């Protein structure tokens, strides 16, 4: 992951956010960003991210296939990436995906459909990635519930962005600690 990947991520996820805004505009539906309470959305978003990150660490430690996938993906995703790039991709993906799935798909088709499609777009190249797809499906339900409870995108966006950012940074640090100077 480098500057080119970050630029492509900005374009792709920006496109998802634009599609969500247009979808809502064409359906004459409000695009609720902040929901009922900015404070509640912010707190719930960060608490949810803390829970998902801790659960993710536990799953990584307890499920061998998750460690295999992480070791396979790390050289392409985190080893050569700067912390800035990891944070930007986390921000772009969290905002773009939540705008589309919670802000447009969920109001149109419901939490079940939005969560299933969210899980399906996180399908990997082989059967081992099924665990990652299931994780994304469950995250879709969790983020969808945050959207329902708070009435806006703020909580699911904060949860998604913070989860991705924390996971990337922890992942990068753990690899640097294990492999030393080989990982920037």
URMO-V204080 format. One line per field, one symbol per residue. psi: psi as a letter, one per 30 degrees, with the letter a starting at -180 (. if undefined). Layout:
psi=???
This chain:
psi=kaeeeeeeeeeefeeeeeeeeeeeefghkkijefaekeeeeeeeeeeeeeeeeeeeeeeeefjeeeeeeeeefeefefefkleeeeeeeeeeeeeeeeeeeefeeefefleeeeeeeeeefgkaflfffeeeeeeeeeeeeeeeeeeeefglfeeeeeeeeeeeeeeeeeeeeeeeeefbffk.
